[in-house]
Amino acid sequence: RPDLIMTEDYTWRYVHSVRTEIKYGSEEGKFDRPDLHFFQNVLMNGGVCGRRAFFGRFILRAFGIPTIARPSPGHGALAHWTPSGWVVCLGPPWGKGNTKEKYGRVNDTDFFEHTRARANGYSFNRVIRARLIGDIIGGECKCFGLSSARGELGFWNVFTLHVQRSLAEGTTAPPMAGRRAITSSTIDLFSDHSSTECDEEEIIIDKGGNITIAACATSIPNPAMCPSGNGKILFMRSNLGGKQLHYSRIGPHQSFEYNVNVIRAGTYAFSARIVTPSWKQTLLLSLNGSEELINISLPFTIGKWGTTKPLNLELQGGINTFTFSRTGDCKGVTIKDFLLELMDWCVD
């Protein structure tokens, strides 16, 4: 999902994959495989607050983003750094939980206040110096936040925390990203990684009659009308070059369609180059409007590019319409292209 890496929304960059890719629920956790890593199992079988928050922190750290656990009563969530300050994701906003850090074990507002004060750079040295004086002269027990204070505090501790608060109050707080956060819609997030900067994808026929159908060369939906897709069928730039299509886990099922001009009628071996993060995934194909659907089993590629097993199709000369659809409880699937390899041909 290159789109989730490149979105300009720093609050949900990387971590939005929890919402789009991780199914909410614990009923499939029993199918976790011992040969897979923990986070591969989370992608495969989903999870509730804890597993989802663990995956969110994992993916943020994978891209070098500082992050911490930020649980609230009965719920697991996370907080992470952004250029405008620390934000909470997958849970209620600051003030509704705590952190495991020394700055917010009782109330997370102490951690939030500390990070905002540190954003002042050189001015934060006043806090550090006052705390050092308390250590050297007063021998006071350290306290890292006014909300965490228990019992009577020494003079230098009180002075330190009030200086810290004054610095924090002079810093603009970043937007909240809790449950009520106003975030971009799914399609807006993906439009940041719009495929409009790439060349248009095409259906290519080589000299041997083999046909490569670029996944984003759809007739429905029309990429010219919706360059980023329609929210369920998503078009995006691919790290392999060109574009790729993603069938999202979120939203009602939709079909996508291709009109392929076949030069030579005959038997073609059909396969697809795909990525699947979970098991038991299928794609249904209706050829030329037939009500008899062809079930294409998608291999579990564990997040890597793979190819489906070849399937023989009888194609007529001229325009053939390929209509793909999905049913049931589907996970996200990414498609790079389809290959039709000519096996046997005849004069139509």
N, C-alpha and C positions, 0 to 999 in steps of 0.2 A: 504494500500500500504506500507508494511514494507520495500520494496526496496527503497522507497523515503526517509525513515528515516535513513537507514543504509549506503547509498552511501557515498563513501569517498570524493566526490566532495563537499567541504564545501560551495562553492558559490551557488550551487543549492540544497543542502540538505534541505528537507522540502518544500522549495518554488517552486521546480520544479513541484509540484502538480498543480500549476496554469496552466502551459503549457499542462500537460497531462490530467487534469480533467475538467478544466473550458473552456467551449466552448466560442469562441470569437464572440460576437454579442449581440445586445440589443433587438432583436425582440421577445425573449421569456420572457423578464422581466415582461411583463404584466401578466404572469401566476404565479408570486410569491404568496405564500400562507401565510396568516396572522398567521396561527398556527405554522409556522416554523420560526426559527431564521434567521436573515439576511444572515449569511454565509451558512446555509443550502439551502436557496433560490439561492445563487450564484452557489453552486454546482449543483443545480437542473436545473437552467435556464441559466447559463452563464452570461456574461457581457463583457463590453469593459474595457478600461484601468483603470478607477476608481475602479469598483467592483473587477477586477482581482488583483489590487494592494492592496485593502483592505483585500482580502482573503489571499494574500501572507503575509502581516504583521500579520494577525490573526494567521496563522498556525505557523509562526516563534515564535510569543510570546507564543503560546501554548506549545512550547518546550523550552521556556526560552531563546530564542535568541534575543538580543537587536536589534531593528529595528526602522526606522523612515520613514516618507513620504518623497519622493524625486521627486516632480513634475518637469516637464519641460513645456514650452509653449504648451498648448493644449494637454497635456498628463500626466497621472498619473503613477508613478513608486514608487519604494521603494529602500532603502539602508539598509544593515544589517551587523552586526559584523561577522567576521570569525577569526580563529586563526591567520591569516596573515594580518588582517586589514579589514576595512570596504569596501564593494563592492556594486555596483548598480545592481539591477535586474529589468527586465521588462521595461527598458528604456535606453536612451542614456547615455554615460559614464559621469564621473565627469567633471564639467565645462560646462555642458549643461542644468543645472537646478538650483534649490534652495531647501532649507529645511525650515521647520517651526521653527527650533531651532534658538536660538540667535546667533549661530556660523555660520549660513549660509543663513540668510533670503534673502540676496541680491544675493549671489553667493555661490553655494554649495562647491566650492573649499576651502572656509574658514573652513567649517565643516570637510572636508577631511584632511586639513592641521592640524587642531586641534587634530583630532583623531590620526594622525600619530605622532604628537609631544608627545601626552600623552603616546604613546607606549614605550617611552624611560624611563618610570618609574620615578625613583628618580630624574633624570635630569630635569624633567618637573617642579620640585619645583622652578626652576629659573624663569619660566614664572609666576607662582602663586605669588612668592614674589615680583617680579617687578610690577605686577598689584596691589598688596596690598599697595606697597609704593606709587603708583600713587593715590590710593584712600585716603591714610592718609595724605600725604604731599601736593600733587598737587591738589586734589579735581577734578581730570579730569573725564570727561564723558567716560564711558567705550566703547571700540570698540573691537570686538572679532575676526576681520579678516581684513587683508589689502585690500582685494577685496570689503569689505563692508564699508570701510572708506568714510565718507562724511564730507567735510570741513577740517579744520586744526586740527591735533591731537596734544595732549600734549606730552612732552618728554617721560614720562614713558609708555604711550600707544604705542608710536612708538618703544621704546626699547623692550617692552614686545612682540609685534608682530614680530619683527625681530628675537628675540631669539626663538620664537615659530617656525618661518619658518626655521631657521637653524637646529633645532632639527628634524623637519619634513623631510627636505632634506637629513638627514642622515639615514632615515628609508626607507627600501625597500618597495615600493608600491605594494599592492596585484594586481593580474591580473584583468583587467576590465571585467565586466560581462554585458555590454550593448548589443545592438542589434548585434554588430559585434564581440561579444566575441566568442572565440574559446572554446566551451564546449564539453564535451563528447557526443557521439552519444547516442540516446535513449537506444540502446542495451548495450552499454558500461556502462551507468549509472546503468542499472539493473543487469549487471553481477557482480557488487560489492556485490549484495545480492543474488548471485547465489545459486541455490538449490543443488549444487553438494555435499555439506556437509551433506545433509539429506539422509536417507535411500531411496531406490527407491520406488516409489509409486506403488501400486498393485491393481488389481481387486480381491475382496474378495467375496467368496460365503460361507454363513453360513450353518449350518445343516438344516435349514428350507428352503433352496433354495433361500433365499433373497441375492441379489447381490449389493455390494457397489463398485462403480466405482470411484476410486480416480481421481480427475480432471486432475492431472499431469501424469496419466498412459496412455497417448495418444499413438497411433500408428503413427499419423500424426498431428503435427510435432513429430519427434522422440527425446525424452529427452536425449537419449544417444548421439545423434549427436549435439544437441544444448541444453545444460543443463539449459540455462537461457531463452530459447525460441527464437523466430525468429524476435522479434521487434514488432509484432502485437499480437501474442499469447505468453504470458510471464509466465515463471515458477519462483516461488519464495518461500522462507520459509514462513510459516504461523505462526502467533501468537497462533493459535489453536493447533500447533504441526504439523509436517510433512510439506507438501507443499500446495500451492494453485495456481490456474491458473487465470491469468488476461487477459481479452480480451480488448486490448487498444482502446481508442477513436481515436488514431492517426494512420494514414496509411490506405492503401487499405484493403478492406475486405478479410479475409481468413477463410477457414474452418478448423476444427480440428476433429479428428476421433478416435474412439475406436473399437477394436475388442474384443467382449465379448463372452466367451465360456459358453453357457447356458446349464446346465445339464438337467433341466426339461422344456420342452416346455409348454407354457400356457400363461395365462394372468398375466401381472405384472403391478403394480401401480408405475409409474415413477415420481420421484420428484428430485429437485436439491437444494442443500444448497448454497446460493448465497449472495452477497452484491451488492446493486445498489444505487448509489448516486443521481439518477434522475428517472423520471417517464417515462411512455410509452416506456418501453424497452421490446424487444422480443428476442427469440432464436428460430431458425428454425432447425428441426430435419428431416433428411432423414434416414429411417430405411432400411438397406440392399439394398442400392442403389436405392430406390424408388424415382421416380420423383415427387410423391405427398408429399409435405413438411408438416410437423406437426408444427403448430405455438404454441410455448410455451410462454405464457405471464409471464413476470418477475415482481414480486411485487416491489413496491418502498419501500425499507427497510430503507431509510434515513441513509445509511452508516452502518447499523448494519446487522449481519447475520440473514437471513430469509430463508424460504423454499417455493418453488413453490407449487401450488395446484397439487395434484396427477392427473396423466393422465394414463389411461389404455392403455397398449401396448400388442399386440400379438407377442410373440417371439417364434421362432422355436428352436428345439434342435440343439446344435452345435454352430458354430461361427455366431454371429450376429454383423453386422457393424453399428455403430451409427456415423453419420456424422452431425456435428453441423455447422451452418453458421448464418450470420447476414446480413441484407441489410438496406439501407437507412441511415439516420442520427443517428448514434449510439453513446451512451455514454459508458464509461468504465463499465465493469461488472467483478466481481471476483467470481470464483466458487471454492468451497472446494471439493465437491464430488456429485455424482449422486447415487440415491437409486432406485433399482428395487425390489419391495416387491411382492413376489409371492402370487397371489390372488386365482388362480385356475390352476391346472396343469393336463396334460394328458400324456399318453404314446405316444411318437412320433414314 
